[in-house]
Amino acid sequence: MDCRRTLVVMLGLLTAGAGCLPSSGLPATASGEPAPVVTAKEAEPVKRQLKPSTCVALGKLSEEAAADPRCNATEQEQHRDKARRAYQQALQTDPNDLAALSSLARLYNTMGEHERAVTTYTRAIKAHPKQAPLYFDLGMCYAGAKEWEPAFACLRHAVELDPEQRRYTRFLGFCLARAGRYEESFAALVKIDGEAKAHYSLARMLHHMKEDDLCKEHLQMALRINPKFVKAQQLLSILETAGTDATRDTALDVMQDTN
C-alpha cells in the first residue's frame, strides 16, 4: 500500500509539472503553439571613426618614416602614400581641418605634385583666410616652381597678416633676389636686418646665382657701413682669391641662415 501511495503521489507531481510547461519546453503562444525561437545575432564590430587630430598625427609619423635615410625609394613612396591617406581620412571627418589641409598640401609639394599642392593650399586658404602660414607656404610652393608673381603676392600677404614674423620678410627678400629684382629684395631685407646685413644677405644670394661681380659690390657696401663685419670680409676674401671656383651655398642654405 505504501508503495502504491508513493507511486500515485509521484505520478501526480509529474502530471502537475507537465501541466505547467509545454512538452516542447518553449513558452506557448495564445494559440497554444510554441513561440518561435529567437537567436541572438553575433554583435558586429563597430568601426571606430578616428578624430582628425589622430589621423594627422599618424600621417606625420608616416612622413617621418619616409624621411629616414635608410628607406629606399619604394619604401619612401609607401610611407608617403600612407600619410596621404591619413590626411584624407581626417578631411572626410572634417573637410576644413586646418592641420589636415596644410599637412596634405605640404606632402603634395614634397612629392612634386605641384598642382595638387596649390589646389590644396588654395582650399585651406578659402577655409582659413587669416592664417599667415598658409600664404607663406603657398608662396614658397610657387617660388619652388619659379612662378614668381603669385609667389610674391602670397608672401606679401603673409607679411601683412603677421608683420612681426621676420622669416616671412626674409624669404620674400630672397625670392625677389632670385627673380632678379635686387632693389626690391634689398628694401625687404633692410627692414629686418639693417643696411650692412641686408647687403651681405643679398650678396650671398647673388653668389649662389653666380652673379659674383654684383655680389662683391654688395659685400663692399656692407663693409663700408660696418668695416668689422667678419662674414662679409670672409666671403669677399674667398671671392677675390678663389674667384668663380668658390664654394656656393644652395639657395635654401642662404635663405635659412639667419646669422
C-alpha positions in Angstrom: 0.0 0.0 0.0 2.8 2.4 0.8 4.5 1.7 -2.5 1.2 2.3 -4.4 0.6 5.5 -2.4 4.1 6.7 -3.2 3.7 5.9 -6.9 0.4 7.8 -7.0 2.0 10.8 -5.5 4.9 10.8 -7.9 2.5 10.4 -10.9 0.5 13.4 -9.6 3.6 15.5 -9.3 4.7 14.6 -12.9 1.2 15.4 -14.2 1.2 18.7 -12.4 4.6 19.5 -13.8 3.5 18.6 -17.3 0.6 20.9 -17.0 2.9 23.8 -16.1 5.3 23.5 -19.1 4.6 22.6 -22.7 6.1 19.4 -23.8 8.5 21.3 -26.1 10.0 23.2 -23.2 9.2 26.5 -25.0 6.9 29.3 -24.0 3.4 28.9 -25.5 1.7 31.5 -27.7 -2.0 32.4 -27.1 -3.0 29.6 -29.5 -1.0 27.1 -27.5 1.7 26.8 -30.2 5.3 27.1 -29.1 6.8 30.5 -29.7 9.4 30.8 -32.4 13.0 30.6 -31.3 14.8 33.9 -31.4 18.5 33.5 -31.9 20.7 36.4 -30.9 23.0 37.6 -33.7 26.6 37.9 -33.0 27.5 41.5 -32.3 29.1 43.1 -35.3 32.3 45.0 -34.6 31.6 48.8 -34.6 34.0 50.7 -36.9 35.6 53.4 -34.8 36.0 56.7 -36.6 39.3 58.4 -35.7 39.5 62.0 -34.8 41.1 64.3 -37.4 43.9 65.1 -35.0 44.7 61.4 -34.6 44.7 60.9 -38.4 47.0 63.9 -38.8 49.4 62.5 -36.1 49.5 59.1 -37.9 50.2 60.9 -41.2 53.1 62.8 -39.7 54.6 59.6 -38.3 54.4 58.1 -41.8 56.1 61.2 -43.2 58.9 60.9 -40.6 59.4 57.3 -41.6 59.7 58.3 -45.3 62.4 60.8 -44.3 64.5 58.1 -42.7 67.7 57.9 -44.9 67.7 54.1 -44.6 64.5 54.0 -46.6 64.8 53.2 -50.3 62.6 54.9 -52.9 59.9 52.3 -52.8 59.6 52.5 -49.1 59.5 56.2 -49.1 56.7 56.2 -51.6 54.8 53.7 -49.5 55.2 55.8 -46.3 54.1 58.9 -48.1 51.1 57.2 -49.6 50.1 56.1 -46.1 50.5 59.7 -44.9 48.4 61.0 -47.8 45.6 58.6 -47.0 45.7 59.5 -43.3 45.3 63.2 -44.1 42.5 62.5 -46.5 40.8 60.4 -43.8 40.9 63.3 -41.5 39.3 65.5 -44.1 36.5 63.0 -44.6 35.5 63.7 -41.0 36.2 67.5 -41.1 36.7 68.9 -44.7 38.1 72.2 -43.3 40.5 70.8 -40.7 43.4 73.2 -40.8 46.2 70.7 -39.8 45.0 68.1 -42.3 44.8 70.6 -45.2 48.1 72.2 -44.6 49.8 68.8 -44.0 48.3 67.3 -47.2 49.4 70.4 -49.2 52.9 70.2 -47.9 53.1 66.5 -48.6 51.9 67.0 -52.2 54.7 69.6 -52.6 57.3 67.2 -51.2 56.1 64.6 -53.6 56.5 67.0 -56.6 52.7 67.2 -57.1 52.7 70.9 -57.7 49.2 71.4 -59.0 47.7 69.3 -56.2 49.7 71.2 -53.6 48.5 74.6 -55.0 44.8 73.3 -55.1 45.0 72.1 -51.5 46.7 75.3 -50.2 44.0 77.3 -52.0 41.3 75.2 -50.4 42.9 75.7 -47.0 43.1 79.5 -47.5 39.5 79.7 -48.5 38.5 77.9 -45.2 41.1 79.8 -43.1 41.7 83.2 -44.8 43.5 84.8 -41.8 46.2 82.1 -41.4 49.5 83.7 -42.5 51.4 80.4 -42.5 49.2 79.1 -45.3 50.0 82.1 -47.5 53.7 81.7 -46.7 53.7 78.0 -47.6 51.8 78.6 -50.8 54.2 81.4 -51.7 57.2 79.1 -51.2 55.4 76.4 -53.3 55.0 78.9 -56.1 58.6 80.0 -55.7 59.9 76.4 -55.9 58.3 76.3 -59.4 59.7 79.8 -60.2 56.2 81.2 -60.5 57.3 84.5 -59.2 54.3 86.8 -59.3 51.9 84.5 -57.4 54.8 83.7 -55.0 55.3 87.4 -54.3 51.6 88.0 -53.8 51.3 85.2 -51.3 54.5 86.1 -49.4 53.5 89.8 -49.2 50.1 88.8 -47.8 51.7 86.6 -45.2 53.8 89.6 -44.2 50.7 91.8 -44.0 48.9 89.2 -41.7 52.0 88.7 -39.4 54.5 91.6 -39.9 56.4 90.6 -36.8 57.3 87.2 -38.3 60.8 88.1 -39.7 61.1 84.8 -41.6 58.3 85.9 -43.9 60.0 89.1 -44.8 63.4 87.5 -45.2 62.1 84.8 -47.6 60.2 87.5 -49.6 63.5 89.4 -49.9 65.4 86.3 -51.1 62.7 85.3 -53.6 62.8 88.8 -55.0 66.6 88.5 -55.5 66.2 85.1 -57.2 63.8 86.7 -59.6 66.4 89.4 -60.4 64.5 92.2 -58.5 67.5 93.3 -56.4 66.4 96.7 -55.3 63.1 95.3 -54.0 65.0 92.5 -52.4 67.3 94.9 -50.6 64.3 97.0 -49.5 62.7 94.0 -47.9 65.8 92.7 -46.2 66.8 96.1 -44.8 63.5 96.2 -42.8 64.6 93.3 -40.6 68.4 93.3 -40.8 69.6 96.8 -41.2 71.7 98.0 -44.1 75.0 96.2 -43.6 73.5 92.8 -43.1 70.9 93.4 -45.9 73.8 94.0 -48.3 75.6 90.8 -47.0 72.4 88.7 -47.3 71.8 89.9 -50.8 75.4 89.3 -51.7 75.1 85.6 -50.5 72.1 85.1 -52.8 73.9 86.8 -55.7 76.9 84.5 -55.1 74.6 81.5 -55.3 73.2 82.8 -58.5 76.7 83.2 -59.9 76.4 87.0 -60.0 79.8 87.4 -58.4 80.5 90.9 -59.6 77.3 92.2 -58.0 78.0 90.0 -55.0 81.3 91.8 -54.5 79.7 95.2 -54.8 77.2 94.5 -52.1 79.9 93.0 -49.8 82.0 96.1 -50.3 78.9 98.3 -49.4 78.3 96.1 -46.3 81.9 96.7 -45.2 81.7 100.4 -45.8 78.9 100.5 -43.3 80.5 98.1 -40.9 84.2 97.6 -41.5 84.3 94.9 -38.8 81.6 92.7 -40.5 83.6 89.4 -40.3 81.4 87.3 -42.5 81.4 89.9 -45.3 85.2 90.1 -45.0 85.5 86.3 -45.3 83.2 85.9 -48.3 84.9 88.8 -50.1 88.3 87.3 -49.4 87.1 83.9 -50.8 85.8 85.5 -54.0 89.0 87.5 -54.5 91.2 84.6 -54.0 89.2 81.7 -55.4 87.1 83.6 -57.9 84.3 81.7 -59.6 85.6 78.4 -58.1 84.5 79.4 -54.6 82.0 77.1 -53.0 78.4 78.2 -53.5 75.7 77.5 -51.0 72.3 76.3 -52.1 69.5 78.9 -52.2 67.9 77.1 -49.3 71.1 77.3 -47.2 71.2 81.0 -47.8 67.6 81.6 -47.0 67.7 79.6 -43.8 70.8 81.2 -42.5 69.7 83.9 -40.1 73.2 84.8 -38.7 
